Amino acid sequence: MPEAWLASYPGVREHEPLAPHSWYRIGGRARYFLELADDAALPKLLARLDRDQQPYLVIGAATNTLFAAPELPGLTIKLVTRRLSMAGDVVSVSAGYPMPKLAAETAKAGRAGLEFAAGVPGTVGGSIVGNAGAFGGEVKSGLLSAECAFGYRDSVFKTVRDGWAIVSARFRTTSASPKVVRARLLEVQTHRRSTQPIEQRSLGSTFKNPPGEAAGRLIDACGLKGTRIGGAQISAKHANFIVNMGGATADDVLALMAEMRHRVFERFGIELEPEIRVIGRAPNG
């Protein structure tokens, strides 16, 4: 079999449940699964996968990803790398590093510019893919090393893979008093706690904000807060969040997304565009 080498690759597991690897706790299985704390072998591995035309998916904490397929084909690679170094104004960090921890460590070192990362629950790699942002800041603002075509909550990595995978990033920061940076970081955390259902499992903002509008306001105006399908519910705290109340399935989430899009389009004529990443099925179901 063409994929026989995958089954024997060091550390690879077969038919791995994906729910434990998803912040949402929703998912089917991965045909082959590999967790990497060291990404040194990743370039050769991806080259072999491309050469053999084997599909692959690189994930981090999966805080913005809905696994909607019963089983993902090929290899799912989870990066749990934890490298961080600072030299002058430049912060170098591996793709598997958690964004909130990056915010905390740079604040402690008196490096300003990444405070917004305290409001981004994912990893560095995933945040670059989606040009993640929170409370006025976004990844592209201080990113130095990745060559990406950035847009609002978008990047070239979402649309053109070409055998690429993000393994690390370099950010430009500025010098500031650790006390001042820490205060800004706490402001982000406090605002997030007061406006988002962080005590529940969600994938963050379900839809992107349309130009000049807020997706949450549009959904709320349609009276959808609290709407529930199966184990998934549109948050009563923020209408652009779908929370897992326990036992939610991908079908439950996709059904709610379809209802949200339909109702908003029906009332406002605005087509909401998903911000969450749906793997294995079209977001519209």
Sequence and secondary structure as in RCSB ss.txt:
>XXXX:A:sequence
MPEAWLASYPGVREHEPLAPHSWYRIGGRARYFLELADDAALPKLLARLDRDQQPYLVIGAATNTLFAAPELPGL
TIKLVTRRLSMAGDVVSVSAGYPMPKLAAETAKAGRAGLEFAAGVPGTVGGSIVGNAGAFGGEVKSGLLSAECAF
GYRDSVFKTVRDGWAIVSARFRTTSASPKVVRARLLEVQTHRRSTQPIEQRSLGSTFKNPPGEAAGRLIDACGLK
GTRIGGAQISAKHANFIVNMGGATADDVLALMAEMRHRVFERFGIELEPEIRVIGRAPNG
>XXXX:A:secstr
 TTHHHHHSTT EEEEESGGGSTT    EEEEEEEES  TTHHHHHHHHHHTT  EEEESS SSEEE SSEEEEE
EEEE    EEEETTEEEEETTSBHHHHHHHHHHTTEES GGGGG  SBHHHHHHTT EETTEEGGGTB S     
BTTB HHHH  TT    EEEEE EE  HHHHHHHHHHHHHHHHHHS TTSEE S SB   TTS HHHHHHHTT T
T EETTEEE SS TT EEE SS  HHHHHHHHHHHHHHHHHHH     B SEEESS TT 
